[in-house]
């Protein structure tokens, strides 16, 4: 079988033919294609010689397609149209601005996901790719553009710009059913005797139950140590919702569960966290990418709305 290249007419001649057949004018085709009228005539003549048929009838006042020209017009218009549509789609895939945003698994699921719909509605031309991981992220290398991370300040992330965006507080949470089984006069000193849900984390910024008790001047000694250990905070909260025990709640993460009634606070005491959520970005990158500035400012705005709401409460 002959190759496709040998069977096809010259590609340039087909493009010239499509414009000429559409306008039925050599002059207008030449204007659209930025060619001379003589160049258009040469391409049409070349195509006719290649096919061995006459494509246009010409007279002094007009140009008409022959039956063979009409047949070729339909095929060429459809084929070039499909090629053009595919080319546009492919260009859009590569030209759509995209931002890789990293968050911890819990923050992404419990804080960010509630707001993604608003971002998409406001900025449909920016593709946001969410990277959820509890591992340390180094913005100085790799493909992460922005990160919302939990820590104590810029010293935790050398070489990047860190903007504090959300403070936090820690307090016990449990399911409404679990709370209903607690004594009516249940207080903070009674916590150590309850089944506690522990998060095993390598990060020093995530406070443990023993550390929380020390900060609250509660002595857990003399109580049976019961409960379950987990290595994922989302699973800790799921266990709390199912009534398996009492978990430590980070307000920025558990607030929607409190508002929805899935969790309640068994005691009113809380501890202000000595860490906060920071928005991390490589220095100088905002000036280079307008879409990155858009996402950066949107995150700050969302965090600001949250802060103002908490102040009112």
N, C-alpha and C positions, 0 to 999 in steps of 0.2 A: 504494500500500500504506500502511495506517495505520502510524504510528510505533509502536515497541515500547512506549513509555510509555502510549499510548492503549489498547493491547491487554492490558497487564498489570493485574492487580488491585492495589489499594493494598499497598505493600511492608510496612507495619506490620501490616496485617491478615493477611498471609501468615505473618509471624513468630508472631503470636498464634495463628493456626490451627495451626501446626506444634506448638507446645507443648501446646495443648488436645487435639489429636488424639493426641499421644504419651501424655499422662496420662489421657485421657478424663475430664478433670475441669477445670471452669472455675476451681475454687478453687486447685488445685495450679498451674495455668498462671499464674494471677494472682500467686501467691507467687514463682514463678521469674522472672517478668518485672517484678516489683515494681510491679504494677498492682492496681487494685481489681477485684473480681469483676464489678462493673457495667461497668467499662471493657473487660474481656475480652469480655463479652456484646455490647457495642456493636460491637467490632471484628469479631466473628463474624457478627453481623447485617449489618454493612456489607458483608462479603465475600459473604455469601449473596445480598444484593441486587445486588451487582455482577455475580455469575455467573448469577443467576436460578435457582439450585437450592438445595435444602435440604442442608446438610452434616452436621447432627447431628439425631438423634432424641432428644428430651429427655423424661424422666419424673421423678417425684419422687425416685427413688433413684439414677439413673444417667444417663449420657450415652452414646449410641452413634453411631457413624459410619454415615451412609447409604452406599449404593454409590458415589454421586458423591463423598462425603467420603473414602472409602477410596482412590478413584482420585487425588484431589487430594493426599491425604496422601503417597502414594508419590512423586509428582512433586516436591512441595514439599520433602520430606525429602531427596531426592537432590540437588536443586538447591541448597538452602541448605547442605547438607553440603559440596558441591564449593566453594561460595563461601567457606565457613569455612576449609577446608583451604588454599585459595589465599591467603587473607588471612594465615593463620598463617605460611605459607612466605615470603610477601613481608615480613612483619614480621621474620622471622629473618634475612633477607638484610641488612637495614639495622641490626639490633640486634646482630649478631655482632661482638664487639670485633675490630678489625683493627689491625695494627701494620705500618708500612712500615719495613723494616730495610735499610739500605744497607751494602754491602761492596764491596771491589774485586772484579773478576772472578775473579782467582786465589784470593783468600781465600774467596770464596763457594763456589767449586767444590771446593777442596781441603781446607778446614777446616770450613766451616759445613755443607755438605751432608751430611757424615758424621754430623751430630748432629741434623738436622732431624727424623728419625724419632722420636728420644727426646722432642723437644719436643711433637710432635703427640700422642704417646701420653700425655704428662703433662698437656697443656693442650688438649684437643680443642675447647674452646669459644672459643679465640683463633685468629683467622685471621692468619697471618703472611705478609706479602707481601715477597718478597725483591727488592731493586733492586740489580743488579750493574752497576757502572760504574767505570771508572778515572778519570773526570773528578772534579774537585773538587766537593764537595757543601757547600752552605751551609744548615745546619740552622736558621738564623734566619728563613728563608723557605721556601716550598714545603711539600710534604707528607711529607717524610722525618721519622720519629719518632726513630730511632736510627741510628747509623752506627758501623761498626768500620773505622777508618782507620789508616794507617801514617804515623807522624811522630815528631817529637822532643819534643812536649809541648804544653801548652795555648796557647803562643804561636803555634802553627801554625793554631789554630782560635779566633780571638777571638770572644767573646760566647757560647761554649758551654762546658759542663762536660765535661772530658776526664779519664777514668779509665784509667790504664795497666793493661792486662789481660794482655798477652803480650809478653815479650821475644823476641829472636830471635838467631840466629847464621847466618853465611854460610860455605859451603864448596862445593868443586867436586863435581859429580855427573855421572855418565854411565851408559850402559847396561852391563850385565854383559858383553855381547859386545864393546863398545868397550874395556872394561877389560882383557879377555883379550888384546887385540892390543897393549897397551902393554908396554914393557920391564919385566922383573921388578923392577928397582931404580928404578922410576919414582918421582920425588919432586917436591916443589913447584917446584923450579927448572926442571923439564922442562915445566911447564904452558904457558909462552908459545909453545912450538914446536908445540903441538897445535891442531887446529881448535876454536876457541872459539865458543860460541853467545852472542851479545850481545843484550841487551835495550835497545832504544831507548826511553827514558822521559823525559818532561819533568819528572818529579818528582825533586827533589834527594835524596829519601830512598832512592831505589832505586840501590844501589851498582853501578857498572860494573866490568868486569874491570880496567881500568887503575887505578881507585881501590883495588880489592881488592889488587892487586899492590903498590901503594905501601904500604898498611897492613901487608902481610906482608913488606916489605923484599925484594921480588923485582923484579929489573930485567928488564923484557920486551924491552929494546932488543937488536938483533942477531938477533932471531928473525923468521922470515917471519910476517906477520900474516894468518892464514887463518881461515876460519869464516864464519858467516852472521849477519846482523842481523835482529831481529824487533821488532815493536812490541807484542807480546802475550806475557805470561809463560807462559800455558798452551801456546802454540805453541812457545815455547822448550823447555819440558819435554817436549812431544811429540817435538820434534826430537832431544832427548837420549835419549829412550827408543828411538828408531829408530836410534840409533848414529851420528848425524850429527856429534857432537862433544861437548864438555864444557861444561856450563852451571854458572852460579852457583846454588846451592840455598839458599833461605831455609828454615830448618829447619821452621818452622810449616807451610809449604806442601808440602815434599817428604817429610815424615816418612812419610805413608801409602804413598808410592811406594817408599821405602826398605824399609819393613816388608813390602811386597808383592813385593819383589825386582825391580821394574821398573827401579829405579835403584840404583846403588852409589856409594860414595865412593872415588875412585881414590887419594886421599891422606888422612891423618888430620887435617891442619891445618884449623883453622876460625878465624873471626873473629867476635867478639861484636859484634853490630850496635849502632850508636849511636842507632838509632831503635827504636820499639816499636809494637805495636798498641794503639790507644786506643779506648775505648767513649765515643762522643760523644752528648750529649743536651742539649736546651735546659734551662737552669736553671728549676727550679720545676715542670717538666712531670710529674714522677713523682707529685706529690701530687694532681694533677688526674685521672689516669687509672690505676686499679688494674691494668688489663691491661698498661699500659706498664711499670709496676713489676715485674710478673711476668716479662716478657721480659727486662728489664734485669738482674734478679737471676739469671735462668736463664743468661744469657750469662756473667755473672761466675762462676757456679758451674762452668760448662763450662770456662772458662779456668783456674779454680783447680784442677780435676781434672787438666788438662794440665800445669800447673806442677808439681803434686806428683809426677806420673809422671816428668817430666823430672828432678826432684831425685833421685828414687830411682835413675834410670839413671846 
